Amino acid sequence: MTAPPDDCLARNEWLCGAYLTSRREILWDAVVQHLQLTVVSVLLGLVLAVPLALAARRRRWAAGPVLGVTTILYTVPSLAMFSLLLPVYGLSASLVVAGLVLYSLTLLVRNILAGLRAVPAETRQAARGMGYGPVRLLVAVELPLALPAAMAGLRIATVSAVSLVTVGAIVGYGGLGNLIYSGMNTYFKAQVLTASVLCVVIAVAADVLLLLAQRILTPWTRRRS
């Protein structure tokens, strides 16, 4: 039986509105999982990166090992990383999150450390002269001044996480990557294209939102420019 001429699904076309309407819930679930994996992994990476960067700045001997280890982790191919973590986490979403956290450390630690090191020494001395203790100095002076560099690293880490989540399809937790992977296996053109475009949209939207957040949190950089 010949498919009707207006049936883009039967013709397996790349651009197909019928795919969007008929698979709306599947696409939504994939997008939600993609966002959850990205947000959780980046937040956990940030929680780990801040104390690592602080330790590397306060103790110079720790900077080399911290940067060296995180850089080595970033060079491990994603498939190999997930395979190495498989005995620990099994076939679960935690496996994907753990891998993404390790990848994010290089970008986050390096940029946070660069921002902390860029704080002028005279600014620290002035704050100490005003009675700022170590904690208050860090929270009120050093971290805000390091924020532009830290946000730059956060933006790159987030966009990278959006991309790497798709690799999680090999264990069944890849968000939109699941649709791309299954679509490529069956040569389902509309599914491959739609899921790929949504990945790009998520990455661009995340970068724009973080850029706006950076501009709001660092108004002095706008005045300087």
N, C-alpha and C positions, 0 to 999 in steps of 0.2 A: 504494500500500500504506500503510495507516494505521499510524503508529508505536504501539508498545505504550504503555499508560498510565503505566508506570513508567520510561519512557525520557526522563529530564530533558534529555539532550543533544538528542534529536530535537525535543523541545518548546521547546528554546532558553530554558530557565528561567535566572533570575539565580542562584539557589542550586541548585547541582548537584554532589552528591558524586561522581558518575561522572566529572565533569571532573577533579577532584583525583586520582582513581586512574588515569585513563587518560592524563593529561598530566603525571605526576609528574616525569619527567626533564626535560621542557621547562620546567616551573616552576622546578626546581632550577637548571638552567643559567642561566635568566634572573635568578634571585636572586643567584647567584654573580657574574655579570657586573655586576649592579647594585652589589653590595658592593665589588667590585674597583674599579670606576670611582669610587665615592664615597671609598673609603679612600685611593686613590692621589692623587686630586685634592686632598683635604683635607690630606694629609701634605705634598705639594709646596707647597701654599699656605702651610702653616705654616713650611716651610723658607724661603720667600721673605719671609714677613711679619715674622719675628723680626728679621732684619738691617735691614729697612726701618723698623720701629718703633724700633730702637736708633739708627739714623741720624737719625730725626726727633726723638728726644729729646736726643741729644747736640748736634745742630746745629739750632737753632731755625728757621733760615731754610729748612731742608729739610722741616719739618713741613707747611707749607702746600702745597707741590707734591706731596708724597707722599700726603697725605690727599685733595687735590683730584683727582689722577689716578685713584686707586683708587675714589673716589666716582663719577667720570665713568664708569669701566668698569662699575660696578654698575648704572648707569642704562641701559646699552645693552640692548635687548630680546634675549632668548636666541636667537631665530631669526636676528636680525641679527648677533649675536656669532659664531655658528657659520658664518654666510655669509662674514664678514670673515676668519675663520681658515681657511676652506676652501682658498684658494690655497696656504697654507703647509703644512697637514697632510693635505689630501685627505680622502677618505671613510674615516676611520680612527678607532680608539678614541682616538688622541692628540688628535684634534680636540675630542672631548668633554671629555677631561681638561684640555686647555689652557683651554677656555672656563670650566670649573668652577673652575680655579685662579684665573683673573682675577676671577671673581665673589667668591671667598672672601677675596680680599685686603682688600677694604673692611672686612669684619666683623672679620677677624683683626688687621690693622694697627691699626685704631682702638681695639680693646679692649686689645691688648697695650700700646699707647702710653699709654692711660688708666691701666692698672695700674702702669706704670713711673713715670708722673708722680705717682701717688698715694702712692708710697713717701715717708715723712716725711724731711725734710732732716736732722733730728737723728739719725735712724737711720743715714743714710749717714755723717754726721760721726762717730758713735760707732764705726762699723765701720772708718773710716779711722784713727781714734785707736788702734784695736786692731791696726793694721798691715796691714789689708786693702788689697791692690792693686786696680786697676781691674777685672781679670778676676775675681778672687776676690769682690770686692764685688758684681759683676753676678750671678755664679753662685750665691753663697751667701746673698745678702741681697735684691737687687733682684728677680730673677726669681721666687724663692719668694713674696715679698710681692705681686708682680703676678699671681700665678697665678690667684686667684679671678676677676679681670676677664678674664684671657686665656682661662680655661676657659669663661666665659660666651660669649665670642665664638666659641670653638671649637664649642660646642654649637649655636649658631645657624647657623654656617657648615656644620656637618655635616648638620643637618636640611634646610637649603636645598639642599645638594648632592644629598641623597637625592631631593628633589623635582625638581631641574633635570636629573638624569640621564635622566629619562623623555623629555625633549625630544631627547635624542640618538637617539631612534628615527627621526628624519628622515634620519639617515645610517647607520642600521642598527646603532648601538651605544647602545641605550637601556635595556638590562637589561629590567626589567619593563615599561618604556615600549614596547618592541617588541610585547609582547603586547597592551597597551592599544591601541596604534595599529592593529594588524592586527585586533583584536577590534572596534574601532569601525567600521572599514571594512566588515567583514562582519556587523556587528551581532550578534556572538557574545557574548551577555549574560554567561554564566558566566566567560568569559575576561576580559572587561573588569572585572567585579566582583572576581574573585579576584586579578588582578594589582594592582588599585587598593588592595585591602585589604592585600596584602602590602607595598606601598609604605608605607602608614601604619604597619604593624607595624614595619618596618625603621626608620622615622624615630623612632617612640616608643622602641623598644629602644635605638637609638643614643643618644638623649637621656638615657635613664635610666642607661645604662652610663657615659656621660661625667659625669653628675651624681654617681654613686657614686665614680668615680675622683677627682672634684674633692673630695669629702668625705674620701676617704682621704689625698689629697695635701695637704690644707689642714686638719688637725685643729684648728688654733687658731681657725678661723672657727666651728667647732661650739661650742667652749668659750665664745667671746665671746657667741654667741646664747643 
